[in-house]
Amino acid sequence: NRTSFYETIFTVGNGYLGTRGSLEEGHETAWPGTYINGVFDHYDSFVVDMVNAPSWLAVSIWVEGTKLSIHNCELIEYKRKLDIKKGVLHRLTRFKDSEGRITRYESLRYASLSDRHHFEVSGKVTPENYTGTIDLTSEINGDVLNLDLTPAYKEKPQFEPEMKWIKWSKSRHLKARSTQVLEKSTYLEMETLERPHHIGYASALQVSTPLVLVSEADYNKTTQRARFKAEKGEGIDFHKLTSIYTSRDLEKSKLKATCIKTLEANLAKSFSERFNDHVLAWAQKWDDCDIIIEGDDDINNAVRFNIYQLLITANEFDPKANVGAKSLSGEGYRGHIFWDTEIFLLPFYTFTQPPTAEALLLYRYNTKEGARDYAREGKHDGLRFPWESADTGHE
């Protein structure tokens, strides 16, 4: 299933959060994932998991009542490109539906490096050969699961791509606390089932001249729908802005107000201002971290891609989080932190991002009680740091 591969390598992040490169409208073979650094839970999973948090990506397009997707449309053109210099995933798709209507969809997404709590999908929808009604739907969906134990089979089975994830065991880590429709936005708050974390999302859909813009709140999902009368060849611009905080960042009682405040501050800026601040922050990172290998562009690109992954997975502002073995790109190793961080990764941060190196070492200090318990289990004094750990430092 190449879908899983591309979702992983097209991850965008900013150290606070990582989001896999799933398509905005979703499809059957996808495993969308958003992972917030340091947010773990151990409710009904085999071992403690880095929580798959609600996705901020979901955007779908409906033309005269027909949803545009890879399942019910012909793809005339399809391209995606990850710009690691700017931390942006670009997409171009031209859909041809069963009525012969051709719709061009362009988008970009980024997890802001200048404002670690701001996330955005921006795009344009263009009817190429028709005039008609287009609906644009934006969702924040809290009904998400983590993958759990791999099913046991006597022989390695060959499933159709649509069956890949259905065959897995899954675990639930979140329950809804509240959903709400606000004046220009929506708010969703989830709570982990075993750990004491609350996660808040405030989201708003900015659109150019809609006929109708409707917001809705369900038990564990919020939705905004915009309807347009689309003219042939004329593009419709949209921006989906989301602000995300957790109770690891601030008191639970302040979560909603802070999410809304950050969202409104970004809504008050133009897209160019928001995006340029993000690009400038990336430029500073690359000034500190870039490696140039003369004479071999392939190796240079590979090294830069790995630098990009290191930069999007570590958070210099969080001394209680560390780098997981799968970074923030998926659920491999359940987000656990291994000794590999200090042995293989810490030197990179030490020489290029000293505040990040300090935060990663402080994770060990802040989880020392887990290491102390581990030493006692072996009848030793002092600290015994674990082979793999999560948020408490226990093996």
JOPEBEL-V209772 format. One record per backbone hydrogen bond with DSSP energy under -1.0 kcal/mol. NH is the residue of the N-H (numbers start at 0). CO is the residue of the C=O. E is the energy in kcal/mol with one decimal. If there is no record, write none. Layout:
BEGIN
{{NH/CO/E} {NH/CO/E}}
END
This chain:
BEGIN
{{5/1/-2.5} {6/2/-2.6} {7/3/-1.7} {8/4/-2.5} {9/5/-1.9} {10/7/-1.4} {11/18/-2.1} {13/16/-1.7} {14/311/-2.0} {17/34/-2.2} {18/11/-2.9} {19/32/-2.7} {20/6/-3.5} {21/19/-1.7} {29/26/-1.5} {34/17/-2.8} {36/15/-2.2} {38/35/-2.2} {40/48/-2.3} {48/40/-3.2} {50/38/-2.2} {52/33/-3.2} {58/23/-1.0} {59/136/-2.5} {61/134/-2.7} {62/65/-2.9} {63/132/-2.5} {65/62/-2.0} {67/60/-2.8} {73/95/-2.9} {75/93/-2.4} {78/91/-2.7} {80/89/-2.1} {82/87/-3.3} {83/81/-1.0} {86/82/-1.4} {87/82/-1.7} {88/108/-2.1} {89/80/-3.2} {90/106/-2.3} {91/78/-2.7} {92/104/-2.7} {93/76/-2.6} {94/102/-2.6} {95/73/-2.4} {96/100/-2.2} {99/96/-2.0} {102/94/-2.5} {103/125/-3.1} {104/92/-3.3} {105/123/-2.4} {106/90/-2.1} {107/121/-2.5} {108/88/-1.6} {109/119/-1.9} {111/117/-1.9} {117/114/-2.3} {118/241/-2.4} {119/109/-2.1} {120/239/-2.1} {121/107/-2.6} {122/237/-2.5} {123/105/-2.4} {124/235/-2.3} {125/103/-2.7} {127/101/-2.6} {131/229/-1.9} {133/227/-1.9} {134/61/-2.9} {135/225/-3.1} {136/59/-2.7} {137/223/-3.0} {138/57/-2.0} {139/221/-2.3} {141/219/-3.3} {143/141/-1.8} {145/170/-2.8} {147/168/-2.9} {162/159/-2.0} {163/160/-1.2} {166/162/-1.7} {167/164/-1.5} {168/148/-1.4} {170/145/-2.5} {174/190/-2.2} {176/188/-3.1} {177/188/-1.7} {179/186/-2.4} {181/184/-3.0} {185/202/-2.3} {186/179/-2.6} {187/200/-2.6} {188/177/-2.7} {189/198/-2.6} {190/174/-2.8} {191/196/-2.4} {192/172/-1.8} {198/189/-2.8} {199/244/-3.1} {200/187/-2.9} {201/242/-2.2} {202/185/-2.2} {203/240/-2.5} {205/238/-3.6} {207/236/-1.6} {210/226/-3.3} {211/226/-1.2} {213/224/-3.0} {215/222/-3.2} {217/220/-3.7} {221/139/-2.3} {222/215/-2.7} {223/137/-2.6} {224/213/-3.1} {225/135/-2.7} {226/211/-2.4} {227/133/-2.6} {229/131/-3.1} {232/126/-3.8} {233/230/-2.3} {235/124/-2.5} {237/122/-2.4} {238/205/-2.6} {239/120/-3.5} {240/203/-2.6} {241/118/-2.5} {242/201/-2.8} {243/116/-1.6} {244/199/-1.8} {246/197/-2.1} {248/245/-1.8} {249/245/-1.1} {253/250/-1.7} {254/251/-1.4} {257/253/-2.1} {258/254/-2.4} {259/255/-2.4} {260/256/-2.4} {261/257/-2.4} {262/258/-2.2} {263/259/-2.9} {264/260/-2.1} {265/261/-1.8} {266/262/-2.4} {267/263/-1.6} {273/269/-2.2} {274/270/-3.1} {275/271/-2.8} {276/272/-1.9} {277/273/-1.5} {278/274/-2.5} {279/275/-2.6} {280/276/-1.8} {281/277/-1.9} {282/278/-2.3} {283/279/-1.8} {284/280/-1.7} {285/281/-2.6} {286/282/-2.0} {287/283/-1.5} {288/284/-1.8} {289/285/-2.4} {299/295/-2.1} {300/296/-2.7} {301/297/-2.1} {302/298/-2.6} {303/299/-2.4} {304/300/-2.3} {305/301/-1.9} {306/302/-2.2} {307/303/-2.6} {308/304/-2.0} {309/305/-2.1} {310/306/-2.3} {311/307/-1.8} {317/314/-1.6} {320/317/-1.2} {324/335/-2.0} {326/323/-1.9} {328/325/-1.8} {333/330/-2.5} {334/331/-1.3} {335/332/-2.2} {336/388/-3.1} {340/337/-1.4} {342/338/-1.8} {343/339/-3.2} {344/339/-1.2} {345/340/-3.0} {348/344/-1.3} {349/345/-2.9} {350/346/-2.0} {351/347/-1.5} {352/348/-2.4} {356/352/-2.1} {357/353/-2.5} {358/354/-2.0} {359/355/-2.4} {360/356/-2.0} {361/357/-2.2} {362/358/-1.3} {364/360/-1.5} {365/361/-3.4} {366/362/-1.1} {367/364/-1.5} {370/366/-1.3} {371/367/-2.5} {372/368/-2.3} {373/369/-2.0} {374/370/-1.8} {375/371/-2.2} {376/372/-2.1} {378/375/-2.1} {379/374/-2.6} {383/370/-1.9} {388/336/-2.1}}
END
